[in-house]
Amino acid sequence: MEKVLKKEILLTVEEAMNQALSKYAIASPSKKTKKLLDKVARKFSSRIRSEVKKQAKKVATPGAATAKARKKDKVVLD
């Protein structure tokens, strides 16, 4: 799986939000709006990054999930 950088995600999210603002015909957002967009974009991109990391970990170790299931089954059988 390709490594995804948090900065790349952040830039993509910011670009999408700016496009949404331009769609609503807001010529230039206020300073508060820009600050809010930056804050939300950072939180959103960090959340996406953590989810991508989890998915990459699942793909990298496919036997880990089944090993846990087997261990639970073994404990129940013993």
Secondary structure, DSSP 8 states (H G I E B T S, - for coil): -----HHHHHHHHHHHHHHHHHHTT-SS--HHHHHHHHHHHHHHHHHHHHHHHHHHHHHH-HHHHHHHHHHHHHHHH-
